[in-house]
Amino acid sequence: MERKTVLIIMAMSIVTYLPRVLPVLLLSRVRMPEWFMRWLKHIPAAVLSALLVPAILMPGDTVDVRLANRNLLAAIPCFIAAFRTKNLFITVITGIISMLLLNLVFSLF
Amino acid sequence: MNAHVITEFKKGMKAALPVVIGYIPIGIAFGILASGQGLTTGSVFLMSLTVYAGSAQFIAAAMMAGGAEVVSVVSTTFLVNLRHLLMSAALSPYMKKFPAGLQSVIAFGITDETFAVSENYAQSNEPSEGFFLGLHLASHITWILSTVLGAIFGASLTETTKWGIDFALSAMFIGLLVMQLKDSKSLIVSLLAGLLSLVLKMSLKGNYNVIVAAIAAATAGVIIERWNGKQS
């Protein structure tokens, strides 16, 4: 392993651990207002959507809503699988298989 | 450990099942992509052991392959993982009574997926230390094993994009997001966050779009709730 790689991984682990541990350590010793807790409930859906939408609609440097955007096409069966099954495993497998099939179809043309 | 803690630990491990099943394909996908991008199996193991954050690991492996500087990889990781701050804060009421050492150990295992499971469980149960430890340990071990497995096999696979594996991360986000959509308010917050993130991504460099959009959309959610509350 290269030294630079190890250095990056160690630094990554520190900056990842701090946001995980600090709130638990600090907030469990202080009572938080009710509006704050309601705000927190919205965060997971907001973060996931904020990560997902650009990943699907902006595969390159620009927004792409054409049928040639494979991420957009693969997301459709993926969403259907997610809504129907509410199962993470089935959703991920659906996504991978959809993308595999799209790649095969696109390679024909 | 007394019998109660062991029972709770087992309960946590059982609750980890959907996370475990979700981590296997994503972990293998990460291992394959990372080894394709030049990370050794040892580096993949070390990263999964100490960082343990799927999306950041995907992003970091890609950046490292592109020859990015240490500071740039680390600061991107920090931004991408800042969302755990909010998940950790949301879980903090359930860990109030645990000693600080135990809180520090349990907090290490907070991920998007384990958070979703704990949050869901906490709606009808009081999650104990044994529950958290069982859930987090089972999930972390699965993540390490799947990523290492992927790295070992990845060496024999070429052009992973051809196989659709690169879509695993987006597919995981879709699954997690849909599980979070409980009512029209959560749908509005999600649409707002997604749209804002897209607009910010077009105009800003870096990964700030995620944190800014998420904070703005969650705030809008609280405002909408308050407004609705006053009307009825």
Boltz contact constraints between the chains, C-beta under 6 A:
constraints:
  - contact:
      token1: [A, 1]
      token2: [B, 40]
      max_distance: 6.0
  - contact:
      token1: [A, 1]
      token2: [B, 42]
      max_distance: 6.0
  - contact:
      token1: [A, 1]
      token2: [B, 43]
      max_distance: 6.0
  - contact:
      token1: [A, 5]
      token2: [B, 43]
      max_distance: 6.0
  - contact:
      token1: [A, 7]
      token2: [B, 70]
      max_distance: 6.0
  - contact:
      token1: [A, 8]
      token2: [B, 70]
      max_distance: 6.0
  - contact:
      token1: [A, 8]
      token2: [B, 73]
      max_distance: 6.0
  - contact:
      token1: [A, 9]
      token2: [B, 46]
      max_distance: 6.0
  - contact:
      token1: [A, 9]
      token2: [B, 47]
      max_distance: 6.0
  - contact:
      token1: [A, 11]
      token2: [B, 74]
      max_distance: 6.0
  - contact:
      token1: [A, 12]
      token2: [B, 51]
      max_distance: 6.0
  - contact:
      token1: [A, 12]
      token2: [B, 74]
      max_distance: 6.0
  - contact:
      token1: [A, 12]
      token2: [B, 77]
      max_distance: 6.0
  - contact:
      token1: [A, 13]
      token2: [B, 50]
      max_distance: 6.0
  - contact:
      token1: [A, 13]
      token2: [B, 51]
      max_distance: 6.0
  - contact:
      token1: [A, 15]
      token2: [B, 74]
      max_distance: 6.0
  - contact:
      token1: [A, 15]
      token2: [B, 77]
      max_distance: 6.0
  - contact:
      token1: [A, 15]
      token2: [B, 78]
      max_distance: 6.0
  - contact:
      token1: [A, 16]
      token2: [B, 51]
      max_distance: 6.0
  - contact:
      token1: [A, 16]
      token2: [B, 53]
      max_distance: 6.0
  - contact:
      token1: [A, 16]
      token2: [B, 81]
      max_distance: 6.0
  - contact:
      token1: [A, 19]
      token2: [B, 81]
      max_distance: 6.0
  - contact:
      token1: [A, 19]
      token2: [B, 82]
      max_distance: 6.0
  - contact:
      token1: [A, 19]
      token2: [B, 84]
      max_distance: 6.0
  - contact:
      token1: [A, 19]
      token2: [B, 85]
      max_distance: 6.0
  - contact:
      token1: [A, 20]
      token2: [B, 84]
      max_distance: 6.0
  - contact:
      token1: [A, 20]
      token2: [B, 88]
      max_distance: 6.0
  - contact:
      token1: [A, 20]
      token2: [B, 107]
      max_distance: 6.0
  - contact:
      token1: [A, 20]
      token2: [B, 110]
      max_distance: 6.0
  - contact:
      token1: [A, 21]
      token2: [B, 104]
      max_distance: 6.0
  - contact:
      token1: [A, 21]
      token2: [B, 107]
      max_distance: 6.0
  - contact:
      token1: [A, 23]
      token2: [B, 85]
      max_distance: 6.0
  - contact:
      token1: [A, 23]
      token2: [B, 88]
      max_distance: 6.0
  - contact:
      token1: [A, 23]
      token2: [B, 89]
      max_distance: 6.0
  - contact:
      token1: [A, 23]
      token2: [B, 92]
      max_distance: 6.0
  - contact:
      token1: [A, 24]
      token2: [B, 88]
      max_distance: 6.0
  - contact:
      token1: [A, 24]
      token2: [B, 92]
      max_distance: 6.0
  - contact:
      token1: [A, 24]
      token2: [B, 95]
      max_distance: 6.0
  - contact:
      token1: [A, 24]
      token2: [B, 103]
      max_distance: 6.0
  - contact:
      token1: [A, 24]
      token2: [B, 107]
      max_distance: 6.0
  - contact:
      token1: [A, 25]
      token2: [B, 103]
      max_distance: 6.0
  - contact:
      token1: [A, 27]
      token2: [B, 89]
      max_distance: 6.0
  - contact:
      token1: [A, 27]
      token2: [B, 92]
      max_distance: 6.0
  - contact:
      token1: [A, 28]
      token2: [B, 92]
      max_distance: 6.0
  - contact:
      token1: [A, 28]
      token2: [B, 95]
      max_distance: 6.0
  - contact:
      token1: [A, 28]
      token2: [B, 96]
      max_distance: 6.0
  - contact:
      token1: [A, 38]
      token2: [B, 222]
      max_distance: 6.0
  - contact:
      token1: [A, 39]
      token2: [B, 218]
      max_distance: 6.0
  - contact:
      token1: [A, 39]
      token2: [B, 222]
      max_distance: 6.0
  - contact:
      token1: [A, 40]
      token2: [B, 86]
      max_distance: 6.0
  - contact:
      token1: [A, 40]
      token2: [B, 89]
      max_distance: 6.0
  - contact:
      token1: [A, 40]
      token2: [B, 90]
      max_distance: 6.0
  - contact:
      token1: [A, 42]
      token2: [B, 189]
      max_distance: 6.0
  - contact:
      token1: [A, 42]
      token2: [B, 218]
      max_distance: 6.0
  - contact:
      token1: [A, 42]
      token2: [B, 221]
      max_distance: 6.0
  - contact:
      token1: [A, 43]
      token2: [B, 86]
      max_distance: 6.0
  - contact:
      token1: [A, 43]
      token2: [B, 218]
      max_distance: 6.0
  - contact:
      token1: [A, 44]
      token2: [B, 180]
      max_distance: 6.0
  - contact:
      token1: [A, 45]
      token2: [B, 180]
      max_distance: 6.0
  - contact:
      token1: [A, 45]
      token2: [B, 186]
      max_distance: 6.0
  - contact:
      token1: [A, 45]
      token2: [B, 189]
      max_distance: 6.0
  - contact:
      token1: [A, 45]
      token2: [B, 190]
      max_distance: 6.0
  - contact:
      token1: [A, 46]
      token2: [B, 189]
      max_distance: 6.0
  - contact:
      token1: [A, 46]
      token2: [B, 193]
      max_distance: 6.0
  - contact:
      token1: [A, 46]
      token2: [B, 214]
      max_distance: 6.0
  - contact:
      token1: [A, 46]
      token2: [B, 217]
      max_distance: 6.0
  - contact:
      token1: [A, 46]
      token2: [B, 218]
      max_distance: 6.0
  - contact:
      token1: [A, 47]
      token2: [B, 83]
      max_distance: 6.0
  - contact:
      token1: [A, 47]
      token2: [B, 214]
      max_distance: 6.0
  - contact:
      token1: [A, 48]
      token2: [B, 173]
      max_distance: 6.0
  - contact:
      token1: [A, 48]
      token2: [B, 176]
      max_distance: 6.0
  - contact:
      token1: [A, 48]
      token2: [B, 177]
      max_distance: 6.0
  - contact:
      token1: [A, 49]
      token2: [B, 177]
      max_distance: 6.0
  - contact:
      token1: [A, 49]
      token2: [B, 190]
      max_distance: 6.0
  - contact:
      token1: [A, 49]
      token2: [B, 193]
      max_distance: 6.0
  - contact:
      token1: [A, 49]
      token2: [B, 194]
      max_distance: 6.0
  - contact:
      token1: [A, 50]
      token2: [B, 193]
      max_distance: 6.0
  - contact:
      token1: [A, 50]
      token2: [B, 197]
      max_distance: 6.0
  - contact:
      token1: [A, 50]
      token2: [B, 210]
      max_distance: 6.0
  - contact:
      token1: [A, 50]
      token2: [B, 213]
      max_distance: 6.0
  - contact:
      token1: [A, 50]
      token2: [B, 214]
      max_distance: 6.0
  - contact:
      token1: [A, 51]
      token2: [B, 173]
      max_distance: 6.0
  - contact:
      token1: [A, 51]
      token2: [B, 210]
      max_distance: 6.0
  - contact:
      token1: [A, 52]
      token2: [B, 173]
      max_distance: 6.0
  - contact:
      token1: [A, 53]
      token2: [B, 194]
      max_distance: 6.0
  - contact:
      token1: [A, 53]
      token2: [B, 197]
      max_distance: 6.0
  - contact:
      token1: [A, 53]
      token2: [B, 198]
      max_distance: 6.0
  - contact:
      token1: [A, 54]
      token2: [B, 197]
      max_distance: 6.0
  - contact:
      token1: [A, 54]
      token2: [B, 198]
      max_distance: 6.0
  - contact:
      token1: [A, 54]
      token2: [B, 201]
      max_distance: 6.0
  - contact:
      token1: [A, 55]
      token2: [B, 170]
      max_distance: 6.0
  - contact:
      token1: [A, 57]
      token2: [B, 198]
      max_distance: 6.0
  - contact:
      token1: [A, 74]
      token2: [B, 167]
      max_distance: 6.0
  - contact:
      token1: [A, 78]
      token2: [B, 171]
      max_distance: 6.0
  - contact:
      token1: [A, 78]
      token2: [B, 174]
      max_distance: 6.0
  - contact:
      token1: [A, 79]
      token2: [B, 174]
      max_distance: 6.0
  - contact:
      token1: [A, 82]
      token2: [B, 174]
      max_distance: 6.0
  - contact:
      token1: [A, 82]
      token2: [B, 175]
      max_distance: 6.0
  - contact:
      token1: [A, 82]
      token2: [B, 178]
      max_distance: 6.0
  - contact:
      token1: [A, 83]
      token2: [B, 178]
      max_distance: 6.0
  - contact:
      token1: [A, 88]
      token2: [B, 18]
      max_distance: 6.0
  - contact:
      token1: [A, 88]
      token2: [B, 22]
      max_distance: 6.0
  - contact:
      token1: [A, 88]
      token2: [B, 175]
      max_distance: 6.0
  - contact:
      token1: [A, 89]
      token2: [B, 21]
      max_distance: 6.0
  - contact:
      token1: [A, 89]
      token2: [B, 22]
      max_distance: 6.0
  - contact:
      token1: [A, 91]
      token2: [B, 171]
      max_distance: 6.0
  - contact:
      token1: [A, 91]
      token2: [B, 174]
      max_distance: 6.0
  - contact:
      token1: [A, 91]
      token2: [B, 175]
      max_distance: 6.0
  - contact:
      token1: [A, 92]
      token2: [B, 25]
      max_distance: 6.0
  - contact:
      token1: [A, 92]
      token2: [B, 168]
      max_distance: 6.0
  - contact:
      token1: [A, 92]
      token2: [B, 171]
      max_distance: 6.0
  - contact:
      token1: [A, 92]
      token2: [B, 172]
      max_distance: 6.0
  - contact:
      token1: [A, 95]
      token2: [B, 167]
      max_distance: 6.0
  - contact:
      token1: [A, 95]
      token2: [B, 171]
      max_distance: 6.0
  - contact:
      token1: [A, 96]
      token2: [B, 164]
      max_distance: 6.0
  - contact:
      token1: [A, 96]
      token2: [B, 167]
      max_distance: 6.0
  - contact:
      token1: [A, 96]
      token2: [B, 168]
      max_distance: 6.0
  - contact:
      token1: [A, 99]
      token2: [B, 164]
      max_distance: 6.0
  - contact:
      token1: [A, 99]
      token2: [B, 167]
      max_distance: 6.0
  - contact:
      token1: [A, 100]
      token2: [B, 163]
      max_distance: 6.0
  - contact:
      token1: [A, 100]
      token2: [B, 164]
      max_distance: 6.0
  - contact:
      token1: [A, 103]
      token2: [B, 162]
      max_distance: 6.0
